[in-house]
Amino acid sequence: MSDGWGRWIQCGPGWYPILARLEEQLRQIDPEYRVHQIKEKFGTLRFYWEGRDYNTGEATVVDAEAESARTCELCGSPGHLRTRNSWLRTLCDDCARSEGYEDLSRGEDG
């Protein structure tokens, strides 16, 4: 990822490969694009940016955000939405277990 992105990234390392691919795709669309914020929100990736060809770039961003909903935020393995104390994260089985998260479909009461 580009130098200087570190201050904008507020998500786990499991999503870094998604961000690296997204950066490559956005640079092909607009080499001068700018990142405003990258974070996890409601269990999935959010990527805020600006660029010349926003509509084409935003379609790429939407695809990356959708991929994050199937990818463990911590390790990058296949995952899905989990919950703990009303907090949401996309995690694989192992990371969910170690972090104390449950399947969203089971809810807090099991």
Number of C-alpha atoms within 10 A of each C-alpha: 13 8 6 9 12 10 10 14 19 14 18 15 15 19 23 17 12 19 21 12 14 20 19 14 15 21 15 12 17 17 13 12 17 14 16 12 14 19 16 20 13 14 21 25 26 21 20 13 15 14 18 13 12 16 10 13 21 17 11 18 24 14 12 20 20 14 16 27 19 18 22 28 27 19 17 20 17 17 22 21 23 23 22 16 10 10 11 19 26 30 31 22 18 14 17 22 12 8 11 12 24 22 20 17 10 10 14 13 5 8
